Amino acid sequence: MNKYFQFQHKHKRIILIIVAFLTVFFTYHLTSIKLNADFSTLFNQTGTQVYYPSGNVDREKIDSLINSYQQLNNPTPIEIANIDIPTNYNDKQNIDYPTLTENEQNLKSSTNLLLLISSDYFFTPVFLNTLDICLENLENTKEVKKISSVFDYITIEKKGTRLSLVSVSPNKIGEQWSDESTTLLKQRIAKDPTITGYLVGVDLNSAIFNLNTAYLNEDEIYDLLKILEPLEELGATFAITGQLPITYRIMYYLQHDLSLLLSLCFIVILIIFYMSFRSKRSMILPFLLSLLAIIWTLGTMALLGYELSLINIVTPCMVLILGSSYVVHILSEYFDQYQKEDEQNTALKATKKIYKTILLAAITTIAGFFSLLISKVDGLKEFGTSVSIGIVYCAILSLTLLPIILSYLKSPKSKNIDTYKNGLLTKTINKMSILITTKWYLFILAFVLIIIGFLYTKDKVAVDTNYMSYFPSSDRIVSDTQEISKALGGDLPYEIIIDATGESEKFFLDPQNLEKVYEFEKIVMNNPDVMQNISFASYVAFLNKTYSNKEEIPTNKALLNLFDRLIITLKNNNESTLLSKVISTDGNQLRIYFQTFDSKNGDISTISSSKELETLMIEALELLPKDTKVTFSGTNAKALKFSEQLLLDQNNSQLLAYLLVFIIASIAFISVYKGLLTLIPVVVAIMMNYIFMYLLNIPFDMVTVSFASVAIGAGVDDAIHFLLKFTNLQKNNTLSTKEAITLTIQSTGRPIVLTTLSIVLGMVMLTFASYLPIRYFGLLMSIALMDSMLATILILPSTILFVDAIKERLKRNTKTSG
């Protein structure tokens, strides 16, 4: 390395030209980097759960699970009754219904939006007549291609001795609603179990409208609601959701957070560096090098085809925060080494002396991030790779560009050097070194208490992959989605796919097989979080009740085949509904949809409620016929699988990070003992974070799940700096362990505190993010790195002294016994 530094010192201009060229190159490419706000692809990366029922039913366990549920008052449809029309409302015939201007953009592509319209007077003639006009006006716009709702739905009624298909809506197109037709509409809705809680709200004062629209921008989506303004005179409220508006909000917050967080991190690091060194160069240089590192990193991400997503949006901030610490190490050594008579070579000498610390710190930090590559989630892999590349760039720029720039600058003022060497922080560190070497046993006791706290809390930290909880609670998309979920008594369905694995034809048209499926469904419906289910078996039972007044699976195979043909006809008429998917054409596959809702928290389904439901379903699967394969699908099932994969990835990457850091440190120090010592600060930090997560009720999510690997890679820098200095002092045989520890703390304490504070305060800036997971990540990383710093200064030297005391006692015992 000495030859390299000599070459670098002689060819400064060449290196500056190379750096400038690379910066222009990466700047050109970073302009093509994209923001990816599509959250739905994350859940599809972890596969599905597949089971094969054996028929061994544990009835006692199923009954125990059912009895354990709290007796909650689930929302149920209200009794059908006539609702009084408000006396102050006049059914005006000449209402000015607003229309939207023509959208000039390409409207060939389409998406679906869910619109909830609610009113206490929903099922009254005057409301329905006004609604018809508004919907017709809405469908006539160029933006809306088709509207599907309960008014297009086909149901079944018994007429005489026959079952007939009828439209839920008794009115023809353009026909006015009357009291009689409104009553008939309500009766048909109440009778069909696939309508209430799916197309109509459970309390019968709202309905869902599926809008097939062009890809509109966010403002255009909400402008559509202006067409519905006449309904507001009847107290109507509107809620709208769908993947498109959710994606728009994610995109907004990604852009907002990226600029805000980077700006805040830059500002706080500049302030810290200036306050620490009282020198302009100490403020400008970290800014310059960090800016270059970010440009190079984003340019490389663009070249690799990476996008900034919910998971890796903090990559530029991580590069800025972690990379700036290398500048602190060199500046600290520069001020330590500075001599007026040799000022031209001071930067070179400082770099030669500190480069091993920076290289080893960079390698171990990269090891922590690289451990994320074993994850099955692409976003985590890209996050680990991107930050690792950024750390490499930071190390290169710090060891190459920084000393060159320092050599061109004027010499630092004597008062700045005096502030650095004799300031308050330096004096405080010197006093602490005496306390630590004399009261080390107190810090060993603290270490033991932390271990006990970790063992108590490590399995009690929750997991949350509910993307809606990541938004600010005041955001309209959150309130609208929650309103729709509460109105329907549930949100996205939990889908169960049952396939016949044998060679039987029309397997599920056998009454005995279908009866077992129906029994399974009835068991699952005992879970208080299941509000509704749509399936072939449940609809057959409804048809049988309509036909023979018995809500059960008919034992007559001919009657079952008749019901199947009716459902096939219904499927063809209700193509956009879940009913169209409940049974395959060959009768060998069923799909069951359970509408779920977190009844304990009164919110959309959470991981805990999905886990409780899945536990019951797994036990109840044995009720299903043999020779079947069961697949858990749907967004809720995938979210649960995704959360379990996140935890598994977190544990695996954490262990790999420990292993990599241990191996690297052991090789660097040529000592397994010092390799283990290197891990102590980060182990303490991570154990403390588990305790804080438990106490503050912070869950693991798609961002915070990576904190352990990141904390290991970033937090180990302090330990390496400390042990490198301690190892060098140990080579002086005239120093005792206690004296070497004292000098090590006094020498490394200040740069360790400064680098950690700069990183921690940079991480604290992440708590200003819009997304809750990024806030949590910033908080956890701040706590972890602060704990790692304190453990490096307090617990690591105490452990060395503790081990040394044990060795001394063993030696005395050996001499005494000898």
Helices and strands as residue ranges (DSSP letters): H 2-10, H 12-30, G 42-45, E 49-51, H 59-68, E 110-118, H 125-139, E 144-148, G 150-152, E 154-159, E 162-167, H 179-191, E 206-214, H 218-223, G 224-234, E 237-241, H 243-277, H 281-304, H 315-337, G 340-342, H 343-370, G 371-374, H 378-408, H 414-422, H 424-438, H 440-457, G 467-470, H 476-488, E 494-500, G 507-509, H 511-524, E 530-534, H 536-548, H 557-573, G 578-581, E 589-596, H 607-620, G 621-623, E 628-633, H 634-669, H 672-696, G 704-706, H 707-730, H 737-764, G 765-768, H 772-790, I 791-795, H 796-817
